[in-house]
Amino acid sequence: MMANSSLNNNSSDAFGNPSQVFTSSSESFEFKVIKLFFYALIFLLSVSGNTLVCSVIIKRRRMRTVTNYFILNLAVADLAITCVCIPFDIPVQENNYRWIYGSLMCKLLYPLQTIAALVSILTLVAVSLNRFWAIVYPLRSQLTKPRAKAIISAVWVLSTLITLPYILVLRLDENVMSCEEIWPKNFNYRRAYTLSLFLVQYVTPLMIMAFAYLKIAHEMRKCVQKTDLINSDRVLVDSQRQKEARRVVRMLVVVTTLFAVCVLPNNLMWLWLDFGNGAEYEHFWDLVAVTNIILFANSAANPIAYTLCNENFRDEFRLYLSCDREMYKSILAISSPQKTTCLSYTEVLIQAQRQSAKAKKLNQILKETRETDV
């Protein structure tokens, strides 16, 4: 996820794609087959899972919460990473890393990958701070949906601005058909940018999120202690809300942890190459290929995390996948944000089945009427 690294002044993109032709250690046939298998599996899981996340949030009113808008943005970024990285990177890798897409794509492809990665981490920061504010300061003004949309737009703009230096230095060398970074020579801008980006897109965001979730955990512990001392209907309602809040926070912590674990190995590889002796290690590029797979796996893992850790997403996914299309459309038609918020998965199915039963009864009456007329 680093924007660039180098090997004898040859650079690499955000996801470990060399911006200069190099000779890597030859991959065995078995290694190549395993690598392509995981690429295909990750691509299918990520595209199907994140598309399902987007569909559920967009189509279901009750899912259009502030937190879910951020999750929608994260799913879009994951789709961008998957659809931009894997289909375009594999042909370059199989062509000995020679650039085959032209000068315009040299300026766009790798920066788009970096922008999507930055959007992911900044979105996670935004949602952690939103949860922090909602739980630690519940009586103060909370984030509204219009403001959440404005923050999401700002995240994309900021990510593009951070990536702008990378866009400006990329050039296509047609002599060797390589997409290169040409930095000014009077200062080691490349290393400075690599280190700065590592701090901006990994270290600092994780520190902010760790602080936010630790404060949230402390506040929730205090709420549990207060609830134990008081027993009333109001407290029972508040307790249910706290349980729901804990589920959401648990899901977000899992997603953040997945991001941190999946991203770190790739970052370390490029720091090793840029600031250490990674170039001297014979199997360096094989390790890069492995860390790339781990990196891309994060995009496929997020929808699984939503399913396992959040009951609302789990119910919506099950409803979307198990119902026939007409039944799902009828549920969308009869459900309002106020009604559906209180309905469980089973209740929604019962409601839909009742609608279907009414329709069948009406059809039977019409059929009998026609037969009588004849």
Secondary structure, 3 states (H helix, E strand, C coil): CCCCCEECCEEECCCCCECCCCCCCCCCHHHHHHHHHHHHHHHHHHHHHHHHHHHHHHHCHHHCCHHHHHHHHHHHHHHHHHHHHHHHHHHHHHCCCCCCCHHHHHHHHHHHHHHHHHHHHHHHHHHHHHHHHHHHCCCCCCCCHHHHHHHHHHHHHHHHHHHHHHHHHEEEECCCCEEEECCCCCCCHHHHHHHHHHHHHHHHHHHHHHHHHHHHHHHHHHHHHHHHHCCCHHHHHHHHHHHHHHHHHHHHHHHHHHHHHHHHHHHHHHHHHHHCCHHHCCCHHHHHHHHHHHHHHHHHHHHHHHHHHCHHHHHHHHHHHHCCHHHHHHHHHHCCHHHHCCCCHHHHHHHHHHHHHHHHHHHHHHHHHHHHHC
